[in-house]
Amino acid sequence: MKFVDEFRDPELGRALAGEILALVEPGRHYKVMEVCGGHTHSIYKYGVDDLLPANVELVHGPGCPVCVIPMGRVDDGIAIAQQEGVIFTCFGDMMRVPGSDGTLLEAKAAGADIRMVYSPLDALRIAKQNPDREVVFFAIGFETTAPSTALTLKRARAEGLTNFSCMCSHVTIVPPLRALLESPDLRLDGFIGPGHVSTIVGARPFEFIPADYGKPVAIAGFEPLDILQAIVMVLRQITEGRCEVENQYKRVVPYEGNLRALEVMAEVFELRPHFEWRGLGFISHSGLKLSEAYADLDAELRFSVPGVRVADPKACQCGEVLKGVIKPWECKVFGSACTPERPIGTCMVSSEGACAAYYNYGRFAREREVV
Amino acid sequence: MTVVAVDRERGVALCSNDEGARSTVETALVEPVAPGDRLLVHAGTAIVLLTEQGDVAE
């Protein structure tokens, strides 16, 4: 398959693993964070970490869009969904994220009209088909998904749809990375930059990582050879005493990003002063809301929502997992009380969540178990 | 996904994935597109027009 098979070649994989081995200094421990949940998923699906020397550790970052949504936002979504005449739409993963009193899926089972959609355009179509109902789209995701929501809101405006609105929970990737770099809990040697977010924002927003914190970055694709090559690029920078943003994913990521997407986002969204992230707390200028020009399509202004901050369950350690402080198997409830079938924390819900990746690919402890 | 047909008036394209499943894709961010083009699609919106040569156009 074009663009796929050539990036899964076992021989090339072994060659890159050999390069990694040659680059690392014996006795030194290297911690490299893969920012994106898609990378975490690929690493465990393809066993990339099994090809790494023991002193190269991959630390999982906060780039899973479902995982970072706090419980209070789920409660807000359920509160809107339960209002008379509302059709509430969201991506499939969000349906199973626990709020303080259950999930959207449970609210649906209890009678709320909640529908899973593949894209915001599907939600818009539902609004056109149901002119006597209020259709709300629960928008989540990083800069990869935000342009899709923005274009849909522009379409709603252009088509004069008045029964469509958006509960905007989009987030941006740079502020949590800065928060992690400021954290005393975590010492990192470099970053595998997010591939798909970078298609939109480009590579330039990550230049602060080498400039301000002296850490190398390699933006990477999602195939096993992409990730191995990005690790080589990070380690080579360390070995050669260089520190910059490199782009391994040039077949998809232009250095300046997608200017049309950035333009439409700037028109439709504006930064919130603060946004709460699960496990990371409130981070300034890290969340998006609808701009004043689109405020009439803002579901949080159209409907009343509790807007209450809800603490995570005490047993759940998603926060530490999202910060890369602990591995999923170190969480007290991982694989016992918290499983993909009955998740307690968000990291076990989405396929991009680190806990789900570990669970689905047999990483119940430090060593792999045969499943 | 591969572009099968383009509806320029609506700014969308009918696209097919590698298993043959078809869906409507928003193309505003990568226009112009033509049948046969390969797109990277996220949440129903094409975010990159892929090229046979390798690197994307800067």
Interface residues (C-beta under 8 A of the other chain):
Chain A: M1 K2 F3 F91 Y118 S119 P120 L121 D122 G141 T144 T145 P147 S148 T149 L151 T152 H196 T199 I200 K250 R251 V252 V253 P254 Y255 E256 N258 R260 A261 V264
Chain B: D18 S23 T24 E26 A28 L29 V30 R38 L40 H42 A43 G44 T45 I47 V48 L50 T51 G54 D55 V56 A57 E58
